Amino acid sequence: MSIKENYLDVSGVLSGFLFPKVKGCIISGTNKEGSQITNNFLVANGANYGIFSEYESNTFVNNNDVKFKVPNGSRSAAIDVSGIIDGNVDGNIVDGDPWARGIQLQNTMGTNIQCNEVINSNVSLNILHNSDNHTIKANTLTGTDDLNIRSLIGPQPEEGQNHHGNKFVGGTVKAIGLSDDEIRLSRFRVQPMTPYLPPNRTPAEGWFFRENNKPMETCSTLQITPGPGWTPDPMRLCTYYAYLKTIKDSLPERFFINLFHLLKYEKLNPGFALPPCIKNDSTLAQLCGIKKLAEISFVLDTLGTHKSLTKDVRMLRDQYLKSNTPTTKHNLEQSIKSEWSSIYTKLPAVKLKDSLALDSLKGELNKLFCDSLVHKWKEIYKLYIDFKQHKRVLASDTTAIKTYSSKCAAQYGDAIHLARVMASTFTDQDYTVNDDCIALPENRNKQGYERANDISVFPNPSTGLVSVSLPEIM
């Protein structure tokens, strides 16, 4: 779905675009091929969001100008992407509000965040829970806090690349509730000067590293196009997976959600494969339901797109738009009508096939007997199958959908966003107010951090083995 070149002003109206019951300018959810939200001018004074994209893949939020004010210190954001895998948030200009966030992510993985300019926000870039592994380059951030992270965002930049080029104009950045390992794996390599090296850092050490010998990324050299926001090498993936296993018992929901993101990311990107250190690991093999849920989630996202049916229509439409002669346009118009007539004759059989596939997926879900988190996701997917089959929420499903929507998405992950997308078709309730449910200390496991810097880990992507080199003092 493409939403582009609109001027939308909902100041004081609290109405919505696409889902009129939701308070915002552009609200988008569950688009099978992702949304392209580009070149819009939005005035969202008094709304909860300027742009809100929920439970999609391959979403591209690009070159939008958002002016955003909120009436009080709510959880609002000018741009919010939640439950997104493999997206882009690039080249946006946000004139925000001192009470609210500028750009905000939750339950989101593999996002390319570059060349955004955010001013007048409480937090310019707010990366919440279960939002690991992003590419963050050449942003200009000016807020009370320029950057807050509550997830392992990955090294900025990746090894061997130019410096990230982010400008922290406000000068304050915070890593909140993260362990020393998580902070180390979210490190920024910077030139030792402001605004690239923010003076007010929490923690003060171990997050930003001074390095002089690399040029800086700039928006004039970066390419802003839809595509994978995260392209790690196998060794990086093995290191990340080794970290995930360390939180399996202490933070089981975070472990599950972020591992699910990895499995689904592989399915969304045909040219990408998880290395053997993950795919052949006994921990993954023993986890109840996670691989099946990733498979079913992917099928549900793609089922019903009918791209093969409409391929010729889309090609003819592109030719029609490029044509400038009346005769050619007329002939193409007739061809498009003929092609649509052919598609209509095939649709009943295709829809029956889709319906049978949905019944089969529900049968697969009913075979899963796992812990409470998997059970919640399983039941939400079953409700979504009903929604897809009937093109609406059944009256008998509304209570369950409201119950799941009320759960804390920071704790229970992506499926809660899916429940909320369904809920938005029959209620205007804002369930995101339930998401500030995880109270974490400013930093976990502070002891021994300086010593941890001396530990070297060498994962072998081919064998899955990890070698650890310890300093002599240990």
PyMOL commands that set and color helices and strands:
alter all, ss='L'
color gray80, all
select helices_A, chain A and resi 180-184+234-246+252-268+276-279+282-286+290-302+307-322+326-366+372-390+395-405+409-412+414-423+431-434+449-452
alter helices_A, ss='H'
color red, helices_A
select strands_A, chain A and resi 2-4+7-9+24-29+36-38+41-43+49-54+60-62+65-67+77-82+88-90+93-95+101-106+112-114+117-127+135-137+140-149+167-168+172-175+178-179+188-190+200-202+208-210+443-444+456-459+466-469
alter strands_A, ss='S'
color yellow, strands_A
deselect
rebuild
show_as cartoon
